[in-house]
Amino acid sequence: MASLKNFKKSKRYEEFVGLEVDLIEAPWGFGGTDNLAQEGPHAVLVEQEIERNLEAIGVKLNLISAPALGPFEIQEEAKRIRNFDAIMTVNNWLADTVKKSVVQNKIPIVLGGDGSLSLGSVTGIIEQMGIDNKKDLGVIWISNHLQNSSPRVTKSWNANRMMFTAFTFNSNATHPDFISLMNFHNLGTPILPKENFVHIGINHKSAQERAEHCFFTMEDIDAYGAKAITEMAIESLSHCKKIHIIWDVNAMDLSGVSNFSLGQLSYREALVIARQIDIDLRRNNRLSSIDIVEHCPSREAWDKRGETAESITDILCNIFGENIFNQARKY
C-alpha cells in the first residue's frame, strides 16, 4: 500500500501570471451535413459564461467576435465538396486571426463550428512559425474518427471528414476542390507530415488498418487509462516544439455532438486528458492553441440541455490550471 508520508494533495487550481488567451468565436458549420455546429459557440459563451469561468482561475481573456463574412449560399453540387466557397472564406479569416493571436504571444482558443475550421487554425500557426519551421508543430486530435475521408471515397462530400487527409496528403490529387485544401495558403504539400499527428479516442473501425500515423482507440484507453494514453500521445510528438489541440466533441459520450457514438470518453476521462495537457504542455510552454469543434446543442435531449457546453467549459478550465475535483468557480 502506498505510504501517506509521500502523498501530496493537488492544489485547488494552479496559479500563473501573465497568461493571455484569445477566445475566437467561429460559429460556422459549413463543413458538416446540417450546419448545426454553428450553434456551439453561443452555448459555451452565453449559457456557460466561459469568459467568467476562465477569468475566475486567473486567465486574462480577449474575446474576438465573429465578423459578418457572408451571406453564403448553401452549395450542393454533385461531385463537389459541400459549401466549398464558404469554407475557404471562413478559413482565410481564421488563419489570419490565429496568426495575429500567436504573434502577440497569446494562446488562441477557437470555439467552432465544425472540424473544417482546423484548416485555418493550423495554417495560421504555421505561418507565424514560418514555413521552414512547420515540422515543429504537432497536433493532438481528440476524435472518434480519423478524418481521413477524401473525394475518392466520400459519401457525404463533407469537408470536416477530409481534414486529416488534406493536411497530410503528399501524392498527386485530381479533384480541384481537394487540391485547393491541400494547397491552402501555399504551405507546401503535405501541410504537415503524418508523424506530426496523433489521434485519441478513435472508435470507428473503418480505415484504421490503413492508418500510418500514431492513434489510440477507446480500447487502448480501456486498457491503459486516459492519463497514460495522453502521456504516450504527447511523447509521440516529442520532436515537436509546439502542440495544437483539436478537441472534436464527437470523442465524448454526449448527445450534443455532430456524430454521436456510444462508448466514447466519459466526463472523468475527458478531464483527465485535459489535466495532462495542462501539466505536460501548457505549463511547459508547448501548448500553441486549441480548437473546439462539432458541438451541436440542439441535438441534446431536453433533460440534457447544456450538458455538452458545460463539459467543454470544464475541459478548457482544466487545461488552464483548474483542479479536476475542486473547481473554484463553482462555489
N, C-alpha and C positions, 0 to 999 in steps of 0.2 A: 504494500500500500504506500502511496506517495506520502512523504512527510510534510506536515503543516509548516515546518520550520522554513522551508524554501518556497512556500506558497505566496504568490503576490496577487492581490486583487487588481482587477482592471480599474483604471480611472473612470470617473463618470463620463468625461469626454476629454480628449487630448487638446490642450491649449496650444495655439500657434499664433504668430504675429505676422501681419503683412500679406496674408494670402488673399488674393483678389480673384474673383470669378466673374466671367461674363455669362449671364444666363440668356441664351439666344432662343427666342421664340420662333419656331419654324412650323407653322400649322398647315402643312401641305401633305396630302396623301395620294398624289398623282401616280406614284409608283405601284400602288396596290389595286385591288379589284374594285372596291366600292368607295374609296376616298374617305372612309370613316376614321382613319388615323389622323385626319386633320383636327379632330376633337381633343386629342390628347393634351396639348399644351395648356389649353384653357382649364382643364380639370385639375392639373397639377399647380398651375399658377394661381387660380382663383379659389377653387374649392379646398385645396390643401394648403394654400398660402405658403408655398415653398420658400419664398423670399424671407418671410418672417422666421421660418423654421431654421434655415441655414444661418441667418444672422444671429439667431439665439445661441449658436455654438461658435460664434466668432468669425464667420466668413464675411468678408466685405464684398457686397454684390453690386453688380451693374446689370440692369435688365435692358436687353436690346429687343425692342418690339418688332414684330414682323411688319415689313413695308407692304404697300399695295402693289404687287408685281403684275397682277392680271389686268383686265379679265382674261381668263383662259377658257378655251373651248375644249370640252372632252373629246379626245381623239380615239376613235375606234375603227382603225383601218386594218384590213386583212394583211397579215404578214409584216406588221409594223409594231414596234414597241408602243404600248398604250401611253398616250399623253406625253409623247417624247419631247415635244417642244416646251411644254410646261416644266418638265423635269430638268431640262437643260437650263432654262431661265432661272429657276429656283436655285439650282446648284451653283450657278455662276455667282449669284448674290451671296450664297452661303460660304463659298470658298473665299471670297473677298472679306467677308465678315469674320470668319475664323482666323484668317491670316492676320488681320489687324489686331485681333484679340491676343494672339500668341506673340506678336511683335511687341505688345505692351506688357509682356510677362504675366499675362493673366491665363487662367485655365478656362477655356470655353466649354460650356455645357449646352449642347443643342437639344432642345425639347421638341422632338418631332411628333407627328409626321411619320412617314413610312421610311423603310430602310434604304430607299434610293438616295436619301439625303446624305448618307455617309460618303457618297462620291464627292460632294462639296467639302465636307469636313476634312477628309483625308487629304484632298488636293490642297486645301488652304494651309494645312500644317506642312506639307512637303514644300510648298512654295516659300514658306517662311524659313524652313531649314536649308533650302537650296537643293536643286535637283541632284547635284553631285553627292549630296549627303542623304538622299532619300532612304537608303538602306538602313539608316539609323533609326527609322520609325518602325515600330512593331504595332500590331493590332490584336487585342484580345476581343473576340467576338462571342458574346453570350447569346445563344440562339438555339432553337430546337431543330434547325435545319442548316444546311451548308451554304445556302445562297449561290449554288453552283449551276443554276439553270443557264440557258443560252438560247438564242433564236433557233438553233438546230434542234433542240429537244423541248422547247416550251409549249405548254398548252394554253397558258393564260396570257402570254406576252406582257407580263408584269415586270417592270424593271427591278423592283425590290428583290426578286428572286435571282437576278443575274449579277448582283454587285460583286460577289467574290470572283466570279469568272471574269468580269470586266477589269477588276484590279490586277488579276494575275495572269491573264491570257497572253502568251508570247508567240503564238503561231499566226498563220495568215487567216484572218477573218474575212468573210464575204458580205455579211449583212451591213448595210450602210449605217443604220442606227447604232448597232453594236460597235462598229468601228469608231463612231463618234464618242461612245462611252469610254472605250479603251484609250482614245487619244485626247481625252478631256484635258484642256489646258496644256497640251503638248509636253507632258512629263516623261514621255518615252514609254515603250511597252517592254515588259509589264510595268504598270504603275508601281507595284511592289512585288517582290518575289514571294512565292508561296511560303517559304520558310520564315517570313515575317508575319505570318498569321497563325493564330491558334483559336479554335472554336471550343467552347464549353457548353455542355447541356444538350448535345445532339441526341435526338430521339428518332427522327425519320431515318429509315434504313436505306432509302433509295440513294444510290451513288456513293455510299460510304466506302464500298470496296474499291472504288476508283480514286478515292481521295489521296493526294500525295503530300499533304501537309499534316501538321500536328492537330489532332482534335480529340476531345474527351466526350464520351457519351454519358447518358444518365446511368447506364450500367457501371461505368467507371466511377461515377460519384457514389453509387451504392457501395461499391467495393472498397473505395479508398477514403471517401468522405470529401466534403466540399472544400475544406481547408487544404488538404493535401493536393487535391486536383488543381486548385488555384495556384499553389506554390509551384507545382510542376509546369503549369502553363506559363507562369512568369519566368521560370528557369529556361523554358524552351526559347524564350526571347531575350536571353542574356546578352546576345550580340547587339541588341537594340538599345540606344540611349534613352529614347522616349517611347511611351506606350499610349496608344489611343484606345479607349474602351468603346465598343459598340454594344449597348445593352438592349437587345431586342426582347421586349417583354413577353414575346411568344415562348421564351425559355422558362416562364414561370407558370405555376399551377393556378392560373387566374382566368376568369372568363372575359375580362375586358381587354382582349388582345385580338389581333387580326387573324391568327391561325392557332386556335386552341388545341392543345393535345393533353390527354390525361397523363399523369405520372411525371410532370415536369418539376422544376425546382420548387421546393417549399419556401415559405417565408423565411424560416430559420436558415435554410441553406443559402438563400439569396443574400441574407445579411452577413453570413459567414464569408461569402465571396467578397462582398463589399468591404468588410473589415480587413480582409487580407490585401485587397487592392490599396487600402489606406496605408497599412503597415509597410508593405513591400515596395509600393510605387509612390504614392503621394508623399509620404514622409521622407523618401529618398530622392525627391525631385525628379522622378521618372514619369510621372503622370502628365501627359500633354493635354488631354482633352477627353470629353465624354459625349457620346450620342445616346439619347433615349428615344427609341423608335417603336412603332407598331402598337401604340396604346389606343384602344378604341372603346371609350367609356360606354357608348350606347349599346354595346354588346352584353353588358353586365345584367344579370338578373336584378329585379327590383330590390330584393333584400341584400344585394351585394354592391349597391351603388357606392362608388367612391373607393372601393377596396383596392383596385389597381393603382389609382392615383396615390393613395396612402402608402402602398408598398414602394412606389417609385420615390416618394419623398423620403421614406426611411432608408432606402438604399443610398440615395445621394448624401443624406446626413451622415451615414456610417462611413462612406468614402472620405468624408471631410472631418473625421475625427470623433464622431459620436460613438459612445459605447452601445453595443447591441441591446443590452438589457436594462440600461439605466438612462433612458432618453430624457435629458434635462428639460427639453422644450415641452414635454407633455405634462409637467407637474407644476 
